[in-house]
Amino acid sequence: MVPLEQEFTITAYTENHVGLLHRLTIIFTKRKINIESLTTSESEMEGVHRFTIAVTETEEVIQKVVKQIEKQVEVLKAGYYKREEVVQQELALYKIPTESLTNSLEVELIVREHNARFLTIEKDFVVIEKAGYRRETVALFEDLQPYGINEFVRSGRIAVARQEYGLGKQVKELLGEEVDG
Amino acid sequence: MGTVDTLNQTTTQTTSTERVTGADAVVRILLEEGVDMLFGYPGGAIMPVYDSLYDYREQIHHVLARHEQGASHAAQGYARASGKVGVCLATSGPGATNLITGLADAQIDSTPLVCITGQVPSGLLGSDAFQETDVIGISMPVTKWNYQVTRAEEIPEALAKAFYLARSGRPGPVLVDITKDAQFEEFDFEYKKCTSIRSYVEKPALDLAKVEEAAELINNAKRPYVLFGQGVILAHAEKEFKAFIEKTGIPSAWTIMGLSALETDHPLNVGMLGMHGNYGPNLLTNECDILIAIGMRFDDRVTGNLSKYAKQAKVIHMEIDPAEIDKNVKTDVAVLGDAKESLQELIKRVKPNSHEEWLQRFRDCDKQEHEKVIQDELYPTSDILSMGEVIRLINENTGGDHILVTDVGQHQMVACRYSKFTQSKSNITSGGLGTMGFGLPAGLGAALGAPDRTVIAVVGDGGFQMTLQELATIYQTKAKVKVLLLNNEFLGMVRQWQQLFFDKRYSATEMINPDFQQMVKGFYIPTNKVTKREELEAAVKEFIEFDGAYFLEVMVGKENNVFPMVPSGSGVAEIRLE
């Protein structure tokens, strides 16, 4: 039986050091795994950074990849979640011509229906912002397409564990900090 | 959480503050870390450090290799023979890129190396300056850790961390790249050794429940079988390992990196694993009920086809690196931690036992292998000289207390199969990367790292020609390395595969060689060549007894093959004796 590929979100708590991004991406490159999105940011702990990496792979491969990530000297803790184990979002920006807005109410209705919002309205273009699951940002894209999309961008995935604490709790314990609550 | 310092490390041992240049700090740190020998090659971007080394030339011996790759392999040989960290120095650009093969080799074989490279001045970084390469980017996949220094004040922390990481936990190579301006810059020098890093687990804490589980399995096993690797040597666990197998009476086989951790003649030492390993150790992998892997990583050269590997056995894996657990072979009980501590706890929990009948199976296989392969390899009846008989004569003349360094290829397999060892840290070979060109410089490094022992570097005509310029370094350093060239005028291992799997189409494997005797004479190294059996014994004796570097070339069978063999893609039980 061929193991099933599925969507995973890998989370790594790390030091904020030059070159670590490269070190982590090598782990994927070496195994010819495509990273679907990668987000790095500060975490809830000062001085600790967080990588969120979205990949579609088999669980067996993901387990090995996560161990290799955690093995890196500057990684404090790494783990992975299945789709149902995280609350995840992406942010999308859509730039469309202003005339598509002035000619009818349709675009405004679409934006409302999708719970999106106008970020800016300029003379020649408007920018709409939508946060949500991939399927939601894609749905808005499809609805806006007939009006002409001049530019479109979507951020990498950000995700938190669907439980009171995620890996961060272990990181805090590792660093000898008190865990709130 | 307060402000985080740049490298997040815990440190000990302070020295008084003094204003020095970055370059001077580098050399002072080397002394603080106990380095008395390093291997390198000067060049523009590392010249300030070399200038400082001149002031300390009585305390630190710098070995001028003839190529940076040679320097890196020599540092590996030095590290493996001495148990210390090997240190390399190179300039930017080509100097640094020439170290890469050595780094990759050290990474896969867990050899502690600290490489220090010069870099173009920080203002020129990224400008494609003369001799600029992104050595941090290039070396990242082949180092345990690396770091670029652009200010002198970063040097102490970076190097402290480098030495700590290279030698701690699962050892490995690290690289610190220092811009030329940082080497010139003056700062208030103070050195603190690094003892821990908050994001780095040196060794996982031993879980006694896992040890109990392992002991339970071992106590109930009928056909237990131990595979041991370099982890035993790196953890200084040879004594505990021997006590464990002697108490439990378990047959034990070695990976090429674990060779010499247990003396060859030990009754429970059943031989070598892997593609060209012994018959019994491979065949019986698929008959044991408990497989106990200690400090080894189930390399594909050991396991062959994984889908046919030890499927009947419960697997216990004792290992320091959590990423090795379940990487290749699914484990039933993983005992994470340092092999020495794990074995100390395991010994307390296992019952005394013997497995005579099971051990006899290995002996029966030995007998078959002896009849079909070993007898003829060690005592050939044809006029053609074999590699095995040369190794046999080496054993007879050294008594097994020598250090064997090998290059890569047929001679490596033969030398490792037939060498006899009486003490640990006696086998230095490129196991994981299989680096041709490793043997000669690693032999040089080993001879400098263990000056009281007899060091024999066995090389083939192919690998020898990849780094033979280091004969000059051997001459200059007076390293007492004995170089044995087993010359078959072929890239023998590739030719063997071509014969067996590519219809004897010998594509680009025949070597028209230079006159090695004339060449070695040019390096002022005593040399001898043997083409007939009647000359061999006396020549080997002289080779071993000569006090100093010596080169012996033996012309061996051009088309001899190494057997047994587990063909690529086959299971270990499909091992061929002929």
Interface residues (C-beta under 8 A of the other chain):
Chain A: T14 E15 V18 G19 H22 R23 I26 K30 M45 E46 G47 V48 Q63 K64 K67 Q68 E70 K71 V73 E74 V75 L76 L174 L175 E177
Chain B: M1 G2 T3 V4 N8 I136 G137 M140 P141 K144 W145 N146 Y147 Q148 L165 I197 R198 S199 Y200 D321 P322 A323 I325 D326 K327
